[in-house]
């Protein structure tokens, strides 16, 4: 943010005097006719769908046209401000009112033009015109985020008067395939007057000497090379980096896979104000020499691989305003010296493996607006006493820590938060009443925060009246009746709580609503058919695992933006309306475990974006529709536990992207299609991530969520969520399928689970089953399969669940570590099967007396050869050593010297030990003698005493 402000202010400061003289002309200026015609030709080459240039009329002088500025004396055009007015300095996409088309070379006729700004427009990937390099009067050129593409013309190096150059693209331009690149940056060194350079998102990976080229710009003050594919910030050929004027250096998002270079501290210490090296894979420690940046106000080293402790010396950078060190691998606690940074307004230490407590001095930094310490091993109690000085606080993140946020119920915070992230942080058990004092909050994320309470009525009214975009209360034990409550936020997650009553009302702006795993009860039709004032924007709706009942009506078609719908595990009934075929944006549909019946409506074939279809656990009947093979985007198809009949349509094989096929527990018959090898996503090991966008959708602004699916794999039911995209399974069990297992199925080398149990399959297991190298679970039990188990199955090294029971297999179980590791139950019910782990011994493994005699005879023949070999080995070894000592004089001396040294050492050791033993023995004997004398004296004394008594 600070960098962006500096970039905005810089050009205005540079051109303030000329701008004042231009904009405050005392009388109307007369436009030069040649320049006027040139500008009209320039306009004609552009596309202007929003009529931004409507004032550019032949009837008016060009000096009064919008965006055109003339010199107040000569009337010559000196500046063109054609920046997209919607373009903001944030990275949020803003289409606005872009110009397009081509940039006409008639601009060359504007001889005195010194300022040209075409930023934020959309030129559709055309190259930057090379003729711009001939406009020698230019001092300011901004073509950033204008969707130019291709090679940056080196002719721009002719602009020797240029002070400001911005060619940077943005992330959204890359999405449309319009990226700029450079093969050689030597031309940049000719821009000797350059003060500010922005080349963000320009591909510079071919230029290995970028640092040398940039260091020749002695007046350079601002350098931005973010996301430029740079891979080295250390130049061995460059002894000195001439950046003595640099105040802002931003190199984030590159690939500097090394430590922080020393040159940063050698000649930037007196000038640098802002340093951003985030997201660069930097390694090593933060050096103590960072203290050299005595004027630094912004330091961002986040998203790297830095280790060690955060240096205490950071607390001596008194001018520091923004410090971001999150997403590294530090150890130790947060330095207490950070409490000395009185100017600090933003501190981010997210996900950095820090431990201990929050330093007490940190609560005294009264300028702090952003405090992000989540995802660390922090402990302790945070009370209202800690927060009383932070009156400017706007963003607070203590999520995923062991901190306890403990405040009084009547606490009134001294701040107004905009962002609050406290998930997996203890806030409960009471609902935080202090939230109602926060009127600027737009992001509220308090899932898994230990709240066991009733949501107060004021909360819903408060949430609907402020601009609260995100509400996440999930995974608590919050209760309350939401009947009649109006939900007004854009993203709402109330899942896994104890809410009850009928479903609430929605405002049109709700984009995502997740209320799964609650106790809602009532008909679904009033919720779907409620009247809304405005277009419905709902994209994600999850009402699964509740007590909702009733039939689905056409009302759902009002939600044309719907992409993910989950109504599973409820008591819904009836048929799927044909009108649902108009939900063209639908990508995932879960209707599992309800009471739907009838045929699968053919109108669903119109949902051409559908990637996941889960209709399992219902009462659907009829045949599997052959048109499902036309839904080429389908990746998951689950029709498990229904009443489907007929054959598996061969057209199903056209679903090349399919990774989950589950038709288990139906009444299907016929043969298994021989074309299953057309499932190319199962025939390959590993698939590109971008194929799985249906499983990963953007939830709240900072959280990715995944689709979930219940699957029976390895004999147990599992819920797959984040790893669903990695699953490859086919389950056709518990049907009436007959015929043989198609040999083509062996080509599915990426398949992980295959279940064909409880059918009427015959024939043998395909010989090339061992080619299915990713197979982890194989269940062929309860069929009529016969023949031997293929030897190739011993190659299934990942197999950890196998069930071949109750078939007609025969012969010996192939020998392999994998197949012998299973219990006997995996093979039970095959009378002709033998070999480990079964107790039945195969005939070929039984030993006869004749065989034993032959083996003994062979063993007897081998014994003489054993002794012969041993004797030869002894002779060769003996003369190999002795021969070397006889013929090699130096070795002989060394050997006998070694023997002599060992002999001396052993003599000394034995002598010392013997002396020690002898002394100890003598002491022991003397001790015994002394003890005996003492006893004799005591005995003599006793006898004398006794004798005197007798006398």
FENWO-V443945 format. One record per residue. N is the residue number from 1. RES is the residue in one small letter. D_CENTER is the distance of its C-alpha to the mean C-alpha in whole Angstrom. Layout:
N & RES & D_CENTER
N & RES & D_CENTER
//
This chain:
1 & x & 24
2 & x & 27
3 & x & 26
4 & x & 27
5 & x & 30
6 & x & 31
7 & x & 31
8 & x & 32
9 & x & 35
10 & x & 36
11 & x & 38
12 & x & 40
13 & x & 41
14 & x & 42
15 & x & 44
16 & x & 45
17 & x & 49
18 & x & 49
19 & x & 47
20 & x & 50
21 & x & 52
22 & x & 51
23 & x & 50
24 & x & 53
25 & x & 56
26 & x & 59
27 & x & 60
28 & x & 59
29 & x & 58
30 & x & 59
31 & x & 57
32 & x & 57
33 & x & 58
34 & x & 57
35 & x & 53
36 & x & 54
37 & x & 54
38 & x & 51
39 & x & 49
40 & x & 50
41 & x & 49
42 & x & 46
43 & x & 45
44 & x & 46
45 & x & 44
46 & x & 41
47 & x & 40
48 & x & 40
49 & x & 39
50 & x & 39
51 & x & 42
52 & x & 41
53 & x & 44
54 & x & 47
55 & x & 49
56 & x & 49
57 & x & 53
58 & x & 56
59 & x & 58
60 & x & 56
61 & x & 56
62 & x & 52
63 & x & 52
64 & x & 52
65 & x & 49
66 & x & 46
67 & x & 43
68 & x & 47
69 & x & 48
70 & x & 51
71 & x & 53
72 & x & 56
73 & x & 59
74 & x & 58
75 & x & 56
76 & x & 54
77 & x & 50
78 & x & 48
79 & x & 45
80 & x & 43
81 & x & 40
82 & x & 38
83 & x & 35
84 & x & 33
85 & x & 34
86 & x & 31
87 & x & 29
88 & x & 27
89 & x & 26
90 & x & 23
91 & x & 20
92 & x & 20
93 & x & 22
94 & x & 26
95 & x & 28
96 & x & 31
97 & x & 34
98 & x & 33
99 & x & 36
100 & x & 36
101 & x & 38
102 & x & 39
103 & x & 40
104 & x & 44
105 & x & 46
106 & x & 48
107 & x & 46
108 & x & 48
109 & x & 51
110 & x & 50
111 & x & 51
112 & x & 51
113 & x & 47
114 & x & 45
115 & x & 42
116 & x & 40
117 & x & 37
118 & x & 35
119 & x & 32
120 & x & 30
121 & x & 31
122 & x & 31
123 & x & 32
124 & x & 31
125 & x & 30
126 & x & 33
127 & x & 34
128 & x & 35
129 & x & 39
130 & x & 40
131 & x & 43
132 & x & 42
133 & x & 42
134 & x & 46
135 & x & 46
136 & x & 47
137 & x & 47
138 & x & 44
139 & x & 42
140 & x & 39
141 & x & 37
142 & x & 34
143 & x & 32
144 & x & 29
145 & x & 26
146 & x & 29
147 & x & 28
148 & x & 30
149 & x & 29
150 & x & 30
151 & x & 32
152 & x & 33
153 & x & 36
154 & x & 38
155 & x & 41
156 & x & 39
157 & x & 40
158 & x & 44
159 & x & 43
160 & x & 44
161 & x & 45
162 & x & 41
163 & x & 40
164 & x & 37
165 & x & 34
166 & x & 31
167 & x & 30
168 & x & 26
169 & x & 24
170 & x & 21
171 & x & 18
172 & x & 20
173 & x & 22
174 & x & 20
175 & x & 19
176 & x & 23
177 & x & 23
178 & x & 25
179 & x & 24
180 & x & 27
181 & x & 27
182 & x & 30
183 & x & 31
184 & x & 34
185 & x & 34
186 & x & 37
187 & x & 38
188 & x & 36
189 & x & 39
190 & x & 42
191 & x & 40
192 & x & 42
193 & x & 42
194 & x & 39
195 & x & 37
196 & x & 34
197 & x & 32
198 & x & 28
199 & x & 27
200 & x & 23
201 & x & 21
202 & x & 24
203 & x & 23
204 & x & 25
205 & x & 24
206 & x & 28
207 & x & 29
208 & x & 29
209 & x & 32
210 & x & 30
211 & x & 31
212 & x & 35
213 & x & 35
214 & x & 34
215 & x & 36
216 & x & 39
217 & x & 38
218 & x & 40
219 & x & 40
220 & x & 36
221 & x & 35
222 & x & 32
223 & x & 29
224 & x & 26
225 & x & 24
226 & x & 20
227 & x & 18
228 & x & 21
229 & x & 20
230 & x & 22
231 & x & 22
232 & x & 25
233 & x & 26
234 & x & 29
235 & x & 32
236 & x & 34
237 & x & 37
238 & x & 37
239 & x & 39
240 & x & 38
241 & x & 36
242 & x & 38
243 & x & 36
244 & x & 38
245 & x & 38
246 & x & 34
247 & x & 33
248 & x & 30
249 & x & 27
250 & x & 24
251 & x & 22
252 & x & 18
253 & x & 15
254 & x & 17
255 & x & 17
256 & x & 20
257 & x & 19
258 & x & 22
259 & x & 24
260 & x & 25
261 & x & 28
262 & x & 31
263 & x & 33
264 & x & 31
265 & x & 33
266 & x & 36
267 & x & 37
268 & x & 35
269 & x & 36
270 & x & 38
271 & x & 37
272 & x & 33
273 & x & 32
274 & x & 28
275 & x & 25
276 & x & 22
277 & x & 20
278 & x & 17
279 & x & 13
280 & x & 16
281 & x & 15
282 & x & 19
283 & x & 20
284 & x & 23
285 & x & 24
286 & x & 25
287 & x & 29
288 & x & 31
289 & x & 33
290 & x & 30
291 & x & 33
292 & x & 35
293 & x & 33
294 & x & 36
295 & x & 35
296 & x & 31
297 & x & 30
298 & x & 27
299 & x & 24
300 & x & 20
301 & x & 19
302 & x & 16
303 & x & 12
304 & x & 14
305 & x & 16
306 & x & 19
307 & x & 21
308 & x & 24
309 & x & 25
310 & x & 25
311 & x & 28
312 & x & 31
313 & x & 32
314 & x & 30
315 & x & 32
316 & x & 35
317 & x & 33
318 & x & 35
319 & x & 34
320 & x & 30
321 & x & 29
322 & x & 25
323 & x & 23
324 & x & 20
325 & x & 18
326 & x & 15
327 & x & 12
328 & x & 15
329 & x & 16
330 & x & 20
331 & x & 22
332 & x & 25
333 & x & 26
334 & x & 26
335 & x & 29
336 & x & 32
337 & x & 33
338 & x & 30
339 & x & 32
340 & x & 35
341 & x & 33
342 & x & 35
343 & x & 33
344 & x & 30
345 & x & 28
346 & x & 24
347 & x & 23
348 & x & 19
349 & x & 18
350 & x & 15
351 & x & 13
352 & x & 16
353 & x & 17
354 & x & 21
355 & x & 23
356 & x & 27
357 & x & 28
358 & x & 28
359 & x & 30
360 & x & 33
361 & x & 34
362 & x & 31
363 & x & 32
364 & x & 35
365 & x & 33
366 & x & 34
367 & x & 33
368 & x & 29
369 & x & 27
370 & x & 24
371 & x & 23
372 & x & 19
373 & x & 19
374 & x & 17
375 & x & 15
376 & x & 18
377 & x & 21
378 & x & 23
379 & x & 26
380 & x & 29
381 & x & 31
382 & x & 30
383 & x & 33
384 & x & 35
385 & x & 37
386 & x & 34
387 & x & 33
388 & x & 36
389 & x & 36
390 & x & 33
391 & x & 34
392 & x & 32
393 & x & 29
394 & x & 27
395 & x & 23
396 & x & 22
397 & x & 19
398 & x & 20
399 & x & 18
400 & x & 17
401 & x & 20
402 & x & 23
403 & x & 25
404 & x & 28
405 & x & 28
406 & x & 32
407 & x & 34
408 & x & 38
409 & x & 38
410 & x & 40
411 & x & 38
412 & x & 37
413 & x & 35
414 & x & 36
415 & x & 33
416 & x & 31
417 & x & 28
418 & x & 25
419 & x & 22
420 & x & 22
421 & x & 19
422 & x & 20
423 & x & 18
424 & x & 19
425 & x & 22
426 & x & 26
427 & x & 27
428 & x & 30
429 & x & 32
430 & x & 33
431 & x & 32
432 & x & 31
433 & x & 34
434 & x & 34
435 & x & 31
436 & x & 34
437 & x & 35
438 & x & 32
439 & x & 33
440 & x & 30
441 & x & 27
442 & x & 24
443 & x & 21
444 & x & 22
445 & x & 19
446 & x & 21
447 & x & 20
448 & x & 21
449 & x & 23
450 & x & 26
451 & x & 29
452 & x & 31
453 & x & 34
454 & x & 35
455 & x & 33
456 & x & 36
457 & x & 37
458 & x & 37
459 & x & 33
460 & x & 33
461 & x & 36
462 & x & 34
463 & x & 31
464 & x & 32
465 & x & 34
466 & x & 32
467 & x & 29
468 & x & 26
469 & x & 24
470 & x & 21
471 & x & 22
472 & x & 21
473 & x & 23
474 & x & 21
475 & x & 22
476 & x & 25
477 & x & 29
478 & x & 30
479 & x & 33
480 & x & 35
481 & x & 37
482 & x & 35
483 & x & 38
484 & x & 38
485 & x & 36
486 & x & 34
487 & x & 30
488 & x & 30
489 & x & 26
490 & x & 24
491 & x & 21
492 & x & 22
493 & x & 21
494 & x & 24
495 & x & 23
496 & x & 24
497 & x & 27
498 & x & 31
499 & x & 32
500 & x & 35
501 & x & 37
502 & x & 37
503 & x & 34
504 & x & 34
505 & x & 34
506 & x & 32
507 & x & 32
508 & x & 31
509 & x & 28
510 & x & 26
511 & x & 23
512 & x & 21
513 & x & 23
514 & x & 22
515 & x & 25
516 & x & 24
517 & x & 26
518 & x & 29
519 & x & 33
520 & x & 33
521 & x & 37
522 & x & 38
523 & x & 39
524 & x & 36
525 & x & 38
526 & x & 39
527 & x & 35
528 & x & 34
529 & x & 38
530 & x & 38
531 & x & 39
532 & x & 37
533 & x & 38
534 & x & 36
535 & x & 33
536 & x & 31
537 & x & 27
538 & x & 26
539 & x & 23
540 & x & 21
541 & x & 24
542 & x & 23
543 & x & 27
544 & x & 26
545 & x & 28
546 & x & 31
547 & x & 35
548 & x & 35
549 & x & 37
550 & x & 39
551 & x & 39
552 & x & 37
553 & x & 39
554 & x & 38
555 & x & 37
556 & x & 33
557 & x & 34
558 & x & 34
559 & x & 30
560 & x & 30
561 & x & 26
562 & x & 25
563 & x & 22
564 & x & 21
565 & x & 24
566 & x & 24
567 & x & 28
568 & x & 28
569 & x & 30
570 & x & 32
571 & x & 36
572 & x & 36
573 & x & 39
574 & x & 40
575 & x & 39
576 & x & 36
577 & x & 38
578 & x & 38
579 & x & 37
580 & x & 34
581 & x & 34
582 & x & 34
583 & x & 30
584 & x & 29
585 & x & 25
586 & x & 25
587 & x & 22
588 & x & 22
589 & x & 25
590 & x & 25
591 & x & 29
592 & x & 29
593 & x & 32
594 & x & 34
595 & x & 38
596 & x & 37
597 & x & 40
598 & x & 41
599 & x & 40
600 & x & 37
601 & x & 38
602 & x & 38
603 & x & 36
604 & x & 33
605 & x & 33
606 & x & 33
607 & x & 29
608 & x & 28
609 & x & 24
610 & x & 24
611 & x & 21
612 & x & 22
613 & x & 25
614 & x & 26
615 & x & 30
616 & x & 31
617 & x & 33
618 & x & 35
619 & x & 39
620 & x & 38
621 & x & 41
622 & x & 42
623 & x & 41
624 & x & 37
625 & x & 37
626 & x & 37
627 & x & 36
628 & x & 32
629 & x & 32
630 & x & 32
631 & x & 29
632 & x & 27
633 & x & 24
634 & x & 24
635 & x & 22
636 & x & 23
637 & x & 26
638 & x & 28
639 & x & 31
640 & x & 32
641 & x & 35
642 & x & 37
643 & x & 40
644 & x & 40
645 & x & 42
646 & x & 43
647 & x & 42
648 & x & 38
649 & x & 38
650 & x & 38
651 & x & 36
652 & x & 33
653 & x & 32
654 & x & 32
655 & x & 28
656 & x & 26
657 & x & 23
658 & x & 24
659 & x & 22
660 & x & 23
661 & x & 27
662 & x & 29
663 & x & 33
664 & x & 34
665 & x & 37
666 & x & 38
667 & x & 42
668 & x & 41
669 & x & 43
670 & x & 44
671 & x & 42
672 & x & 39
673 & x & 38
674 & x & 38
675 & x & 36
676 & x & 33
677 & x & 32
678 & x & 31
679 & x & 27
680 & x & 26
681 & x & 22
682 & x & 24
683 & x & 26
684 & x & 23
685 & x & 21
686 & x & 17
687 & x & 17
688 & x & 15
689 & x & 11
690 & x & 13
691 & x & 16
692 & x & 14
693 & x & 13
694 & x & 16
695 & x & 14
696 & x & 11
697 & x & 13
698 & x & 13
699 & x & 14
700 & x & 15
701 & x & 14
702 & x & 12
703 & x & 10
704 & x & 9
705 & x & 11
706 & x & 12
707 & x & 16
708 & x & 18
709 & x & 21
710 & x & 23
711 & x & 24
712 & x & 27
713 & x & 26
714 & x & 28
715 & x & 31
716 & x & 29
717 & x & 27
718 & x & 23
719 & x & 21
720 & x & 18
721 & x & 15
722 & x & 11
723 & x & 13
724 & x & 15
725 & x & 14
726 & x & 15
727 & x & 18
728 & x & 21
729 & x & 25
730 & x & 28
731 & x & 30
732 & x & 34
733 & x & 36
734 & x & 39
735 & x & 40
736 & x & 43
737 & x & 42
738 & x & 45
739 & x & 45
740 & x & 43
741 & x & 40
742 & x & 39
743 & x & 39
744 & x & 36
745 & x & 34
746 & x & 33
747 & x & 32
748 & x & 28
749 & x & 27
750 & x & 23
751 & x & 25
752 & x & 24
753 & x & 26
754 & x & 30
755 & x & 32
756 & x & 36
757 & x & 38
758 & x & 41
759 & x & 42
760 & x & 45
761 & x & 44
762 & x & 46
763 & x & 46
764 & x & 44
765 & x & 41
766 & x & 40
767 & x & 41
768 & x & 37
769 & x & 35
770 & x & 34
771 & x & 32
772 & x & 30
773 & x & 28
774 & x & 25
775 & x & 27
776 & x & 26
777 & x & 28
778 & x & 32
779 & x & 34
780 & x & 38
781 & x & 40
782 & x & 43
783 & x & 44
784 & x & 47
785 & x & 45
786 & x & 47
787 & x & 48
788 & x & 46
789 & x & 43
790 & x & 41
791 & x & 41
792 & x & 38
793 & x & 36
794 & x & 36
795 & x & 34
796 & x & 31
797 & x & 30
798 & x & 27
799 & x & 29
800 & x & 29
801 & x & 31
802 & x & 34
803 & x & 37
804 & x & 40
805 & x & 42
806 & x & 45
807 & x & 46
808 & x & 49
809 & x & 47
810 & x & 49
811 & x & 50
812 & x & 48
813 & x & 44
814 & x & 43
815 & x & 42
816 & x & 39
817 & x & 37
818 & x & 34
819 & x & 37
820 & x & 39
821 & x & 37
822 & x & 37
823 & x & 39
824 & x & 43
825 & x & 42
826 & x & 39
827 & x & 43
828 & x & 45
829 & x & 47
830 & x & 48
831 & x & 52
832 & x & 52
833 & x & 49
834 & x & 49
835 & x & 48
836 & x & 45
837 & x & 44
838 & x & 47
839 & x & 50
840 & x & 52
841 & x & 53
842 & x & 53
843 & x & 57
844 & x & 56
845 & x & 55
846 & x & 58
847 & x & 60
848 & x & 64
849 & x & 67
850 & x & 67
851 & x & 64
852 & x & 64
853 & x & 67
854 & x & 66
855 & x & 63
856 & x & 65
857 & x & 67
858 & x & 64
859 & x & 63
860 & x & 67
861 & x & 67
862 & x & 64
863 & x & 65
864 & x & 68
865 & x & 65
866 & x & 63
867 & x & 66
868 & x & 67
869 & x & 63
870 & x & 63
871 & x & 66
872 & x & 65
873 & x & 62
874 & x & 64
875 & x & 67
876 & x & 64
877 & x & 62
878 & x & 65
879 & x & 67
880 & x & 63
881 & x & 63
882 & x & 67
883 & x & 68
884 & x & 65
885 & x & 67
886 & x & 70
887 & x & 70
888 & x & 67
889 & x & 69
890 & x & 66
891 & x & 64
892 & x & 67
893 & x & 68
894 & x & 64
895 & x & 64
896 & x & 68
897 & x & 66
898 & x & 63
899 & x & 66
900 & x & 68
901 & x & 65
902 & x & 64
903 & x & 67
904 & x & 68
905 & x & 65
906 & x & 65
907 & x & 69
908 & x & 68
909 & x & 65
910 & x & 68
911 & x & 70
912 & x & 68
913 & x & 67
914 & x & 71
915 & x & 72
916 & x & 69
917 & x & 70
918 & x & 74
919 & x & 74
920 & x & 72
921 & x & 74
922 & x & 77
923 & x & 76
924 & x & 75
925 & x & 79
926 & x & 80
927 & x & 78
928 & x & 79
929 & x & 83
930 & x & 82
931 & x & 81
932 & x & 84
933 & x & 87
934 & x & 85
935 & x & 86
936 & x & 89
937 & x & 90
938 & x & 89
939 & x & 91
940 & x & 94
941 & x & 94
942 & x & 93
943 & x & 96
944 & x & 99
945 & x & 98
946 & x & 98
947 & x & 102
948 & x & 103
949 & x & 102
950 & x & 104
951 & x & 107
//
